[in-house]
Amino acid sequence: MPRRVNLPAADDLFRPTDPAADPASRERRVRAVPTAQDVDDDIRRRPSGRVRHDEKITIYVTADELLDLEHARLELRRHHGLAVDRGRLVREAVALVLADLDQHGHDSMLVQRLFEA
């Protein structure tokens, strides 16, 4: 029988210990999951978020693409207070591209970029 260790979530690790101590720290609080105000209602397709994923795919990227992905992840954390891992970032990007494809079809960004390739 496998044993799973329950670890604290990112919200627990990055929560302010004394909210009254520094009001500026409350603005820069790191969030692993976006709040309701962060959610864009125009997007119908939503990524799975922080759940156990039973399916897996493997993709190969160049060193530059991996650095760009890591840079985007750090940028989200530094400037937007969103602590996300690379998998979450990729799932969000895939959801956005597929929603655009559903909405715009032949005029979607995905179709246009694939025609250019």
Summary of the structure (lengths in Angstrom):
residues: 117
radius of gyration: 17.6
end to end distance: 48.5
largest distance: 54.4
contacts: 217
relative contact order: 0.12
helix: 51%
strand: 2%
